[in-house]
């Protein structure tokens, strides 16, 4: 991924806490720009034996969900879609573009093998679609994995007082216990802050 696609991908991952496979399987018809939300209804699976892309339904009924997204992220998605459409027009959609209507897909830098075509799915491993390490360095923050963005999203929401049930719904968890034990980090000073807040509620 490069340019606008990189910005849109990592911003959407951090703001939604969606899984890598869910974002890799996200189609444009699941993006509601007017209501500023995305629908998670499928995920990208391992390719079929003949190399064609494979999509599968989510593991649980709670996995299928609609996630509200902020306007800043939607703005990045609009810019990315416009850039993607320019690529389609430039190369000819039917002749040289494998149009799966995917939000995140192969761009020029991913077409390195004879069987590769623009528009094909991007398979995102634990290292990510590239440049995350560089982005973290520029932002002067600790290097993180793509899955770590999911942890960060949950922890930031919890630290800001968002109910655990709401966070669990955004992550696609059926039980809040999973959210609490695996995805919520306790920040340094959190206990002290909790004590101060409770003191203020009890004693003004």
N, C-alpha and C positions, 0 to 999 in steps of 0.2 A: 504494500500500500504506500501511497505517496501523497504529498500535498494535502488537498482538501479532504481526501478520503481518510487519511491518517487522523487529521484533526476531528473529523466527524465520528470516526470509530471510537477513539479513546474518550472523547467527550461523552458520547452516548453510553459507553461502558461504565464510566465513572458515575454518571448521573442516574443510571437506571439499576446498576448492579446486575445486569443481565449476564448470562453465561456466554462464553466465547462461541459455542456452537449455536446458541440462539441468535446472536447477532450475525453470525456467518450465514444463517438461513433466513434472515429478515428480508422480506420483499417490500417494494415500494407501496403496494396496495395495503400494507399493514401500518403505514405511517399516515397519521391524520394530522396534517399541518394546521388545519383550522382549529381543531380542539387540542392541539399540542400533546399528542399521545401516540404511543406505538402499541401494536397488538403482538404479543409473543404467542405464536400458534404452531410453530414448527422449529426444527433445528437441523443443521447440516450434519449428515452422518458420513461414515467412511464411503469412498466411491464404490460403485458397483464393480463387478469383476471385469466388465468391459471398459471401465474407466469413466463411465458417465456419472454425473453427480447424483447423490442419493439424499433425500430428505425424509425425515421421520417425525412422527408426532411426539409430543413431550411425554415424559415418563409418568406423570401424574396429572389428574384433572386440575390440580392447583397450579401446575406449571403453565397452563394456558391462562394468560392474564393480559390486562391492559395497564400500561404504565404511563403516568403523566410525565411530561418532559418540559423543562423550562424553555423559554423563548430563545435564550442564547444558544442552546444546543440545536434548536430547530433552525436557527439562522445558518448554522454550520451545515446542517443537512440539506437545506435549500441550495447553498453554494455548491455542495458536493454533487447534488442531483443535476444542477445546471452544467457542471463540468463533465459529468458522465454522459449527458445528452450530447454535448459537443463531440465527444469521442465517438459516439454511435453515428452521428451524422458524418463525421470526417472519414470513417472507414467503411461505411455502408453496413447497415444493421444485419442484413441477411447474408451477405457474402463473407464478412470478416468478423462479425460480432455474434457471439453465442448469448443471445439475450434471454436470461432467466429472470429478468426483472428484479435482480438482487440489489440491495442497497450497497453491499460491500462485495466486490468481485475483482477479477483479474484486470489490472491496467497494464500499460505497456511494459513496465518493469518485471511483470510476472510471466510474460510470454517468452520463456527461455528454451522451451522444448518444442519439437515439431507438432506434438499433439495439443499444445496449449493454444487457447483462443481467448481473445478479449471477452469479458463478460462471464467467464466461467467462475465457479465458486472459489473462494480463497479459504484454504484449510489452515486454521489458526492453531498452532501448537502452544506448548507452555511458554515458549519464548515470545510468542506474539507475532503480529504481522509486520514487525520492524519498527525501529526508531523509538520504542518506548524507553529504552535505556538512555538514549540521547535526550528525549523530552524531559525525563526525570532530572538529568544533569543540568539542563538549562533552567529548570524550575527550582534547582537547588534543594531537591527532596531525595529521600532514600529511593534507590532503585527498587522497582516493584515488578511483579509478574502480571500478565493480563488478568489472571484469576484474583490477584491481590487487589485489583480495582473493585472487585465485587465485595471483598472484605472491607475496603475503605469506605465504600458507599454506605454499607450497613452501619459501620461504626460512627461515621459522621452524623448520620440521621439519629442514631441512638444518643450520641453526645448532645445533640440539639433538642432532645426531649420528644422526638417522634415516637409514638407508641410502638412497642415491639410487634404487635399484631400487624400494623400497617407495613412495617419493614419486612416482615415475613411474607406478606402478600406481594410486595414488590419483587422479592427474590424468588417467589414461586414455591415457598415452603408450605407444607400442609400443617406443620407443627411449629409453634414458636420456640420450642425447646431446641430445635436444630439451629435456629437463628441465633439463639443466645449462646449456645455452647461452641459453635463453629465460626460464627461470623462477627460477633460483637466483641471488640477489643475495649478494655478499660483503660482510659487515658490516665497519665500521671496527673494527680491532683483531683481526680474525679470524686473520690470519697470526701475530700475537703470541701469541694464545691457543693456536693450533696448536703453536707452538714450545714453549710452556710444558708442554703436555700430553705432547708427545713426549719432552721432557727428563725429565719425571716417570716415563714408562714405561721409558726407557732407563737412568736413573740413580737412580731411586727418589726 
